[in-house]
Amino acid sequence: MKKEIEMQLTTILNIFKEHARAEYVGVYIESLESGTLSIPEMIFDLNKLIEYCEQNDGWSNEQQEIIQLIEKIRFEVQREDAKLKEEAPVNRFWTAFREWMYTELPSADLLCVQYIEYDNWNGGTYYLSLDFDSLCRMHFGTPYSNQYEDKDHCAFLDIKALIELFYRELIQVQKRYKFTVEVNKMLSRFSMPYELKSGKLIKKGYKTSQKNVPIINFQMLESKIQWSEERILGSNWLDKHTALNYITDALQYLLSLINGISNQELTGKSLKQKSALMATANENSKMYSVLIREVNEIQQIVNEFFDIRHNEYLSVSTKKEREPLKDSMFIEYLYNRIYGLLFFLKGKYLIFQSGNRQQNVVQNDSTPDNESFWDANLPF
């Protein structure tokens, strides 16, 4: 956006320098070209150029371009303000975490001994002993770029990488729970919408009392959910759009599993009917109607309305134009809507499958297949 504003401003100023009367606009052009103006000063000078356009014939196009440019400048200011507000809690958390990392963590009996130095002078002091360049090269595959040197600022993805590295490599295995508790306390104190869970710093997402939902297929489903949860938080529009694609992929995979269920109860039913019947057997209930409509609408949104998972310009089924998604807030809305349906259907699918397995056990008088602890109890 900044580059676009600069290019548009340059184009407008060149037109004024070539065609406008310098005695009226020269001082404003020179001021705008200086690059030293504050935003209010820039808008003031641009308004002076608008006045010139209003008082002279043949300048209506330039007048509209300047008005649009002022709107873009104001939007950019609002965007930067929002970005600063978003970064403020991250920076406060980083300031506190970094201080704790250097002053309290070394003596907290959490780190592996090779990452601690001890100075026996003045009563003895423990120090953090980390070679960040070696750690970055070994675990991230990149040289250290001093991202952890600034006491007051650090990008969130760098913070995330560091905390997960601590959990995985630097903290004693038997002390990981205590480390998790300390980090989560700090996250909560600075109102960060994240939690450290099983060594991963994740967004606090779908609000539910259901815990330890079993893994169905990590590569095809859960890994895509986790990856999308990280990307949807990015400030870049493309990150959010990619997250929407991945959460949609995860939903479509789950729907394919639901559609593949074959038993007497669901035989001959459509996908949306099967999805609803997993939640309620009453086809006359409002819950059934809501789920039928929701699955149908989500499928229309994904396959017909917008450029989600599809590169084709036209919808294959309706031959109508797919609309490109550009609004980040709308992308987040669609993401959370699909995420909510996915989480609900995943839970109901597991309950439904569990019921079928139990029925088969009774009918066949046999024991169920043995599931490992990790297959049965890994979190969602």
KAMOSUL-V318996 format. One record per pair of residues at least 24 apart in sequence whose ideal C-beta (glycine too) atoms are under 7 Angstrom apart, sorted by sequence separation. I is the first residue (numbers start at 1). GAP is how many residues later the second one is. D is the distance in whole Angstrom. If there is no record, write none. Layout:
i=I gap=GAP d=D
i=I gap=GAP d=D
This chain:
i=25 gap=24 d=6
i=46 gap=24 d=6
i=205 gap=24 d=6
i=272 gap=24 d=5
i=224 gap=25 d=5
i=225 gap=25 d=5
i=102 gap=26 d=5
i=139 gap=26 d=6
i=203 gap=26 d=5
i=224 gap=26 d=4
i=25 gap=27 d=5
i=43 gap=27 d=6
i=101 gap=27 d=6
i=202 gap=27 d=6
i=24 gap=28 d=6
i=167 gap=29 d=7
i=221 gap=29 d=5
i=43 gap=30 d=7
i=135 gap=30 d=7
i=139 gap=30 d=7
i=203 gap=30 d=6
i=42 gap=31 d=7
i=168 gap=31 d=6
i=20 gap=32 d=6
i=167 gap=32 d=4
i=221 gap=32 d=5
i=16 gap=33 d=6
i=163 gap=33 d=6
i=220 gap=33 d=5
i=221 gap=33 d=6
i=301 gap=33 d=7
i=39 gap=34 d=7
i=164 gap=35 d=6
i=164 gap=36 d=6
i=164 gap=37 d=6
i=39 gap=38 d=6
i=163 gap=38 d=5
i=298 gap=40 d=6
i=160 gap=41 d=5
i=298 gap=43 d=6
i=15 gap=47 d=6
i=294 gap=47 d=6
i=12 gap=50 d=7
i=12 gap=53 d=6
i=98 gap=53 d=6
i=12 gap=54 d=6
i=248 gap=54 d=5
i=115 gap=55 d=5
i=95 gap=56 d=6
i=12 gap=57 d=7
i=95 gap=57 d=5
i=112 gap=58 d=6
i=94 gap=59 d=7
i=111 gap=59 d=6
i=9 gap=60 d=6
i=94 gap=60 d=4
i=111 gap=60 d=6
i=112 gap=60 d=6
i=248 gap=60 d=5
i=249 gap=60 d=7
i=8 gap=61 d=5
i=91 gap=61 d=6
i=110 gap=61 d=5
i=248 gap=61 d=5
i=91 gap=62 d=5
i=110 gap=62 d=6
i=245 gap=63 d=6
i=5 gap=64 d=7
i=244 gap=64 d=6
i=245 gap=64 d=5
i=94 gap=65 d=6
i=110 gap=65 d=5
i=90 gap=66 d=5
i=109 gap=66 d=7
i=5 gap=67 d=6
i=5 gap=68 d=6
i=110 gap=68 d=6
i=110 gap=69 d=5
i=279 gap=69 d=5
i=275 gap=70 d=6
i=278 gap=70 d=4
i=1 gap=71 d=7
i=5 gap=71 d=6
i=278 gap=71 d=6
i=2 gap=74 d=7
i=278 gap=74 d=5
i=1 gap=75 d=5
i=241 gap=84 d=6
i=244 gap=87 d=5
i=251 gap=87 d=6
i=258 gap=87 d=7
i=240 gap=88 d=5
i=247 gap=88 d=6
i=254 gap=88 d=6
i=97 gap=89 d=6
i=96 gap=90 d=6
i=241 gap=90 d=6
i=244 gap=90 d=6
i=248 gap=90 d=6
i=251 gap=90 d=7
i=237 gap=91 d=5
i=240 gap=91 d=5
i=244 gap=91 d=5
i=247 gap=91 d=5
i=251 gap=91 d=5
i=254 gap=91 d=6
i=258 gap=91 d=6
i=240 gap=92 d=6
i=243 gap=92 d=6
i=247 gap=92 d=6
i=250 gap=92 d=6
i=254 gap=92 d=6
i=257 gap=92 d=7
i=93 gap=93 d=7
i=263 gap=93 d=7
i=93 gap=94 d=7
i=96 gap=94 d=7
i=247 gap=95 d=7
i=254 gap=95 d=7
i=93 gap=97 d=4
i=92 gap=98 d=5
i=93 gap=99 d=5
i=232 gap=100 d=7
i=89 gap=101 d=5
i=89 gap=102 d=6
i=89 gap=103 d=6
i=232 gap=103 d=5
i=206 gap=133 d=6
i=213 gap=133 d=7
i=206 gap=134 d=7
i=213 gap=134 d=6
i=214 gap=136 d=6
i=206 gap=137 d=5
i=210 gap=137 d=6
i=213 gap=137 d=7
i=83 gap=152 d=7
i=215 gap=160 d=6
i=214 gap=161 d=7
i=214 gap=162 d=5
i=214 gap=163 d=7
i=215 gap=163 d=5
i=214 gap=164 d=7
i=212 gap=165 d=5
i=213 gap=166 d=7
i=212 gap=167 d=6
i=213 gap=167 d=4
i=198 gap=181 d=6
i=197 gap=182 d=7
